[in-house]
Amino acid sequence: MGIFDFIKNQFIEVIEWTDTTTNTIVYQFPVHKHEIKMGAQLTVRESQAAIFVNEGQIADIFNPGRYVLSTENMPVLTKLKSWMYGFNSPFKADVYFVNTKQFTDQKWGTANPIMMRDAEFGVIRLRAFGNFSFRVTDPAQFLREVFGTNQVYDTQNIVGQIRRIIISGLSDLLGESKIPALDLAMYYDELSEHAKEKIQKHLDALGLSLTSLFIENISLPEEVEKVLDKRTSMGILGDLNKYTKYQSAEAIRDAAQNDGGLAGAGVGLGAGAALGNAFSQAFQNINQQPNNSVICPKCQAKVPVDHRFCGNCGNAMSTPQINCVKCNAEIPADAKFCPKCGTPQAIERFCPKCGQQMEVSSKFCPKCGTKAE
């Protein structure tokens, strides 16, 4: 090593750092034997801060700008050192450059599901994920509490802790909010803002600031989502009878397109016959008339039982008839009095001898044979 190299290494004239990475937070400037010449030039760029540490103690912090190191620009270190050898004497210090820019697109997610109580589903498990951004707002606090004397400190060293703080705060917030699981998507922005405020107080102690927090998705367990999909499908299908009829017709068409008909569908002759019977039963069940309707004798249209006229052709529908309890005349089943003799029609009749309940139109007791009154 020549004399000039020795002098160059001994007395640093220019101190600066150009970051060539995207994730470095702290960089320690290499100083030979920690000696810096008083009067050297210091350049601190935007989104940077320079920390001078002397004998383990923070001496000075420089914000963006260009400085000539002198007693005017280094009042704390000057007071500590009480310079006795003039302004050009070297001093020893560690120089740390701290990146104060935003570190964006940092991912967070729940490693384990969040247990919570839901009004509709009961106890459920939720998973969530999103991204966040952070920056160093207090370099001195960040040095004291986080990176210490590391020569290089990057985002991988701190994002794990920030993720855990986010998940803890968000889990607590979800439990307190009591928002139904199906309505959570409506409140992603509000939950993100409240979570950011809740988490920031923990980051203040580290000299950090959470500049943004986004919830990308909160999801239910896979088995619950499958049940919800089935419920949604049922709502979309609407009339299940029509859907079953349509599905049966589609299956018959597909089977007929195979070589050999139903047997060619890979089910064999016996299985094909069973399939045909299943289709026939499906159509039979679909075409069965509901209990609350009758067939119009004129146009064969379905007519509700309580309608006196057919809504399709206007034909008068016959009314069910019973016999009068006294004169035995045919009267409407819902008549309260006989239109012929005026006798009230009893809803219930009992045998005067044995008490057996009898049909309204019965003339004799079916149990003991006593003639009805």
Rosetta blueprint (number, residue, H / E / L):
1 M L
2 G L
3 I H
4 F H
5 D H
6 F H
7 I H
8 K H
9 N H
10 Q H
11 F L
12 I E
13 E E
14 V E
15 I E
16 E L
17 W L
18 T L
19 D L
20 T L
21 T L
22 T L
23 N L
24 T E
25 I E
26 V E
27 Y E
28 Q E
29 F E
30 P L
31 V L
32 H H
33 K H
34 H H
35 E E
36 I E
37 K E
38 M E
39 G E
40 A E
41 Q E
42 L E
43 T E
44 V E
45 R L
46 E L
47 S L
48 Q E
49 A E
50 A E
51 I E
52 F E
53 V E
54 N E
55 E L
56 G L
57 Q E
58 I E
59 A E
60 D E
61 I E
62 F E
63 N L
64 P L
65 G E
66 R E
67 Y E
68 V E
69 L L
70 S L
71 T L
72 E L
73 N L
74 M L
75 P H
76 V H
77 L H
78 T H
79 K H
80 L H
81 K H
82 S L
83 W L
84 M L
85 Y L
86 G L
87 F L
88 N L
89 S L
90 P E
91 F E
92 K E
93 A L
94 D E
95 V E
96 Y E
97 F E
98 V E
99 N E
100 T L
101 K L
102 Q L
103 F E
104 T E
105 D E
106 Q E
107 K E
108 W E
109 G E
110 T L
111 A L
112 N L
113 P L
114 I E
115 M E
116 M E
117 R E
118 D E
119 A L
120 E L
121 F L
122 G E
123 V E
124 I E
125 R E
126 L E
127 R E
128 A E
129 F E
130 G E
131 N E
132 F E
133 S E
134 F E
135 R E
136 V E
137 T L
138 D L
139 P H
140 A H
141 Q H
142 F H
143 L H
144 R H
145 E H
146 V H
147 F H
148 G L
149 T L
150 N L
151 Q L
152 V E
153 Y E
154 D E
155 T H
156 Q H
157 N H
158 I L
159 V H
160 G H
161 Q H
162 I H
163 R H
164 R H
165 I H
166 I H
167 I H
168 S H
169 G H
170 L H
171 S H
172 D H
173 L H
174 L H
175 G H
176 E H
177 S H
178 K L
179 I L
180 P L
181 A H
182 L H
183 D H
184 L H
185 A H
186 M H
187 Y H
188 Y H
189 D H
190 E H
191 L H
192 S H
193 E H
194 H H
195 A H
196 K H
197 E H
198 K H
199 I H
200 Q H
201 K H
202 H H
203 L H
204 D H
205 A L
206 L L
207 G L
208 L E
209 S E
210 L E
211 T E
212 S E
213 L E
214 F E
215 I E
216 E E
217 N E
218 I E
219 S E
220 L L
221 P L
222 E H
223 E H
224 V H
225 E H
226 K H
227 V H
228 L H
229 D H
230 K H
231 R H
232 T H
233 S H
234 M H
235 G H
236 I H
237 L H
238 G L
239 D L
240 L H
241 N H
242 K H
243 Y H
244 T H
245 K H
246 Y H
247 Q H
248 S H
249 A H
250 E H
251 A H
252 I H
253 R H
254 D H
255 A H
256 A H
257 Q H
258 N L
259 D L
260 G L
261 G L
262 L L
263 A H
264 G H
265 A H
266 G L
267 V L
268 G H
269 L H
270 G H
271 A H
272 G H
273 A H
274 A H
275 L H
276 G H
277 N H
278 A H
279 F H
280 S H
281 Q H
282 A H
283 F H
284 Q H
285 N H
286 I H
287 N H
288 Q L
289 Q L
290 P L
291 N L
292 N L
293 S E
294 V E
295 I E
296 C L
297 P L
298 K L
299 C L
300 Q L
301 A L
302 K E
303 V E
304 P E
305 V L
306 D L
307 H L
308 R L
309 F E
310 C L
311 G L
312 N L
313 C L
314 G L
315 N L
316 A E
317 M L
318 S L
319 T L
320 P L
321 Q E
322 I E
323 N E
324 C L
325 V L
326 K L
327 C L
328 N L
329 A L
330 E E
331 I E
332 P E
333 A L
334 D L
335 A L
336 K L
337 F E
338 C L
339 P L
340 K L
341 C L
342 G L
343 T L
344 P E
345 Q L
346 A L
347 I L
348 E L
349 R E
350 F E
351 C L
352 P L
353 K L
354 C L
355 G L
356 Q L
357 Q E
358 M E
359 E L
360 V L
361 S L
362 S L
363 K L
364 F E
365 C L
366 P L
367 K L
368 C L
369 G L
370 T L
371 K E
372 A L
373 E L
